[in-house]
Structures are given as C-alpha cells and as structure tokens.
Amino acid sequence: MSPEDNAGTEREAIQPSEQTLDRPVVAPPVDIYEDDGGLVIVADLPGVGKDGVSATVEAGVLTIEGRAGRSDTDGSVLYREYEPSDYHRHFALGESIDPTGITAEITNGVLTVHLPKAESAKTRKIEVTGG
C-alpha cells in the first residue's frame, strides 16, 4: 500500500516527495505501518550494510540513502544480472511526527525507521469528575 492510499492523519503524517539528483539511484520499495507509538517505515535496500546507509531529517523531510557494497573481482565480468544500486527516497513529515525521537536500524538489507508521534498528536484520556 502506498502512502497515498492512507487516509486522514496518516496522509498528513508522511508524504513521498520528488527530488532531482546528479547520479542514477533507485527509489527503494517501502511499507509504512502505524502502531500506537507512531509510524514505521520498512525499506528494502539489498546489498546495503550499516556503513552504507544514512537517514536524516532536515526541514521536516526524512531522507533515506543507501550505497550497496560493490563486489570486486580479480577477473573481468563475463555476465552480470545484478548491478548494485544506490538508493534514495525522501518523505515530508507532518506535524504529528516528533523528529527528535526518530530511530533506525538495518538488518540484512532491510532498513526499519521508527517515527514516533508528537505528544500533541497522541490520544490522551481525560478524567471526568462530578457528583
């Protein structure tokens, strides 16, 4: 499901955006989930390890970049079906996301980014008093 398919608060919380880069890159496929604490983005970055990935937030935009490891060979390549790619994707964050609490981890080429809800966006139970 794409972010555009989400409704209401989810649509306002995160939106993909476009950018022109000076090198060829692949926009990695992502899944976006909502849980009680906020949103979770799961991005497939095949061939990317911890040293080859970055996630940054600037001016309300989350940017994910990855550089896949290149395999060096002693001989010349005779046939290749897979070429490691560089990855780039960014998302505009809504006010319901707390940018200071964002965390990320990568395992086996799968990047998981946790985007916590801002305190003002969390549901709060109100005690009702009376007689």
C-alpha positions in Angstrom: 0.0 0.0 0.0 1.4 3.4 -0.9 1.4 6.4 1.4 -1.2 8.0 -0.9 -3.6 5.2 -0.1 -3.7 6.1 3.6 -6.4 8.3 4.9 -6.7 11.1 7.5 -3.9 11.6 9.9 -1.7 9.0 8.2 -1.8 11.0 4.9 -0.8 14.2 6.8 1.9 12.4 8.8 4.1 11.3 5.9 4.1 12.0 2.2 6.6 11.0 -0.5 8.2 13.8 -2.4 10.4 14.1 -5.5 13.9 15.4 -6.0 16.4 15.5 -8.8 19.8 14.0 -8.2 23.1 14.1 -10.2 23.5 10.3 -10.2 21.4 7.3 -11.0 19.5 6.0 -8.0 16.7 3.6 -7.2 13.8 4.5 -5.1 13.6 1.6 -2.7 10.2 0.0 -2.1 8.8 0.8 1.3 6.0 -0.4 3.6 4.6 2.1 6.1 2.7 0.9 9.2 1.1 2.7 12.0 1.2 1.5 15.6 0.3 3.0 19.0 3.6 4.9 19.2 3.7 6.3 15.6 4.7 5.2 12.1 7.2 2.6 11.0 8.8 2.7 7.6 10.4 -0.6 6.3 12.6 -0.1 3.2 14.3 -2.8 1.2 17.9 -1.8 0.5 19.6 -5.0 -0.9 23.3 -5.1 -0.5 23.4 -2.1 1.9 25.0 -2.5 5.3 25.3 -0.2 8.3 28.2 1.7 6.9 26.4 2.3 3.6 23.1 3.8 4.9 22.0 7.2 6.2 18.8 8.6 7.4 18.5 12.3 8.0 15.7 14.8 8.9 16.0 18.4 7.7 13.3 21.0 7.4 10.6 18.4 8.0 11.8 16.0 5.4 13.1 12.4 6.1 15.7 11.3 3.6 16.9 7.7 3.3 20.0 7.0 1.3 21.9 3.8 0.8 25.0 2.7 -1.1 25.2 -1.0 -1.9 28.6 -2.7 -1.5 30.4 -3.4 -4.7 31.9 -6.8 -5.3 35.4 -6.7 -6.5 36.6 -9.5 -8.7 40.1 -10.4 -9.9 38.8 -11.1 -13.4 36.7 -9.4 -15.9 32.9 -9.8 -15.7 31.6 -12.1 -18.4 27.9 -11.9 -17.5 26.0 -9.9 -14.9 22.3 -9.9 -14.0 22.6 -7.8 -10.8 24.2 -4.5 -10.5 24.3 -3.0 -7.0 22.4 0.3 -6.9 22.4 3.4 -4.9 19.1 4.1 -3.1 17.4 7.4 -2.4 14.0 8.2 -1.0 12.5 11.0 1.0 9.3 11.8 2.8 7.7 15.0 4.0 6.9 14.6 7.7 3.7 16.1 9.2 3.4 17.9 12.5 2.1 14.7 14.1 5.7 13.2 14.0 8.3 14.0 16.6 11.5 14.4 14.5 13.8 14.3 17.6 12.7 10.7 18.5 13.2 9.1 15.1 15.4 5.9 15.3 16.5 3.5 12.6 18.2 0.1 12.2 19.3 -2.0 9.3 19.4 -5.8 9.2 20.2 -7.9 6.1 19.5 -5.0 3.8 16.1 -4.1 5.4 16.0 -0.6 6.9 13.4 0.0 9.6 12.7 3.6 10.6 10.6 4.4 13.7 8.8 7.7 13.6 7.2 8.5 17.0 4.1 10.5 17.3 4.5 14.0 18.8 3.0 14.4 22.3 0.3 16.8 20.8 -0.8 14.0 18.4 -1.1 11.3 21.0 -4.5 10.3 22.4 -4.9 11.3 25.9 -7.5 10.0 28.3 -9.4 12.8 30.2 -10.6 12.0 33.7 -14.2 13.0 34.1 -15.2 14.1 37.6 -18.6 15.0 39.0 -21.1 14.3 41.6 
